Amino acid sequence: MAISIAIIGSGPAGFYAADAIQKSIENPIIDIIERLPTPYGLIRGGVAPDHQTTKKVAKKFEKTALAGDIRYFGNVEVGRDLTLDELREIYDVVILAIGAPADRKLTIPGSDKVGVHGSAAFVGWYNGHPDFVELEPDLKINAAMVIGNGNVALDVARLLVRSKSGRAKTDLPLYARDAMDASPIKDVYVLGRRGPQDAKFTNVELREMLDLSECVPVVDPADLSDEMPADMDDRDRRLAEKNLETLRAFSGIDPSGKPKRAHFVFYAQPVEILGGTHVEGIRIERTKVENGRAIGTGVTRDIPCGMVIAAIGYRADPIPGLPYDEALGIIPNDRGRIEQGLYAVGWIKRGPSGVISSSRPDGIEVAEHIAADFAAGGTRPGRDRLAELLAERGVRVVHFEDWQRLEKTEIDRASGPQPRHKFTDVADMIDHLEGRK
Ligand SMILES: Cc1cc2nc3c(=O)[nH]c(=O)nc-3n(C[C@H](O)[C@H](O)[C@H](O)COP(=O)(O)OP(=O)(O)OC[C@H]3O[C@@H](n4cnc5c(N)ncnc54)[C@H](O)[C@@H]3O)c2cc1C
């Protein structure tokens, strides 16, 4: 009998797994189960709205969704609408592709002040993720601090200082675009505990800071030493050298040349968020790197700012009934295999790092496990039983053809250079599909 496969999560990892299984296993029946009505995980809800070319990878996943025996069950959350155990009873194979959606929290004094946000929440807000539309960050501020030295920190900083015309070409939801356009923000700081050699920015994203029409990047040339960590591999060294070259170009730019500034502050760690109930500033401490570790020097300075975004990483939440690796924030697995019939791909398997395509090999690996573990084929009912169960529970499943209708509306109702006008509320999406709106 055909193997019935449930993939939980429709981000890149879920789709790469579906694609790999389809290509290597005979006639699999694959159901992709997604808690939101909308597919594609962080491609829709994480990748920056001004990076539309990157978001186009979704078209490739659309092809996968429409090929072979794949059915999309959107608006179905495992843990809310049915349990993982139930799913495992119904399907031969269950693949966790649920990502790592939670923020790693900032824990310094003052982190609970109004105006401190994790990047998952802030990025979710500006991408119209239904979980975060109500964040409503106060952008009536002159300066913001972004803590972190990865691409997410760059995305946040860049969007805050982009011009209105630059933002008009994005799919920022109107509430976020209006708030950003109306913001008097002039200075954004990007803070790294270590030096530029250790920054995780990709060079293309860093160089993009040179192309902003209203903002200049600023860096202290004293922080740009050529010294590389001794244990660095060749690939990291090449990236670090390119980034240093780009930062040197930043250091030669007149900071008053454009109305806004993005300050790159290296060798500094946050020690306290200042202010009353609201953020009014941040105290940072100069660090030095010794034996690969950043340690405080006791020299502090205060930077006035009205918002702090902690872009210091993501983590997965534990799943009831499954082991959890607290340190790595993943479900422990052996190259994607948790146990016979249960597998993991993407960020829940590897931890929250890497680009979209980094999840591709995970899918191939899992397809190999399934081929080996289910050489005799499958035995469980899969799809029909799932559909029955969800109908019994009154769940309004959003199938792929429903999503295509939502997407068409998003594109049709966009205005000017806006690529799409997103739905950001689940009830609105269902109302639209039911013809109520
Ligand atoms: C802010 C940000 C910007 C990024 N920008 C880029 C970029 O420009 N270029 C690039 O290459 N990479 C980028 N990345 C990295 C890339 O997005 C990730 O590598 C990739 O999305 C990880 O894929 P995933 O499928 O493991 O997780 P996700 O993309 O998070 O997908 C997980 C999916 O599972 C669903 N889900 C979770 N729990 C459940 C449940 N219980 N039931 C049903 N469904 C569930 C979620 O709703 C989600 O759709 C970015 C990441 C972030 C955070």
The ligand as an ORCA input file, in Angstrom:
! r2SCAN-3c Opt
* xyz 0 1
  C      13.456     37.327      9.833
  C      14.049     36.282      8.906
  C      14.446     36.646      7.644
  C      15.004     35.682      6.783
  N      15.394     36.059      5.545
  C      15.946     35.149      4.719
  C      16.349     35.525      3.411
  O      16.212     36.683      3.009
  N      16.893     34.563      2.602
  C      17.027     33.257      3.029
  O      17.499     32.403      2.257
  N      16.647     32.882      4.273
  C      16.101     33.789      5.118
  N      15.732     33.405      6.368
  C      15.910     32.005      6.774
  C      14.752     31.103      6.279
  O      13.541     31.797      6.417
  C      14.745     29.806      7.078
  O      15.967     29.139      6.806
  C      13.595     28.871      6.709
  O      12.358     29.554      6.658
  C      13.456     27.721      7.720
  O      12.474     26.857      7.220
  P      11.537     25.936      8.127
  O      10.604     25.314      7.151
  O      12.368     25.087      8.995
  O      10.735     26.936      9.105
  P       9.595     28.002      8.820
  O       9.846     28.769      7.594
  O       9.450     28.743     10.095
  O       8.259     27.144      8.586
  C       7.607     26.471      9.636
  C       6.121     26.358      9.317
  O       5.495     25.482     10.251
  C       4.261     26.009     10.641
  N       3.906     25.436     11.941
  C       4.549     25.636     13.107
  N       3.959     24.952     14.103
  C       2.913     24.292     13.548
  C       1.904     23.420     14.078
  N       1.873     23.092     15.370
  N       0.953     22.941     13.246
  C       0.979     23.244     11.911
  N       1.911     24.079     11.365
  C       2.878     24.592     12.175
  C       4.521     27.505     10.683
  O       3.319     28.271     10.639
  C       5.384     27.688      9.446
  O       4.603     27.926      8.286
  C      15.164     34.346      7.234
  C      14.760     33.996      8.531
  C      14.208     34.958      9.358
  C      13.788     34.564     10.748
*
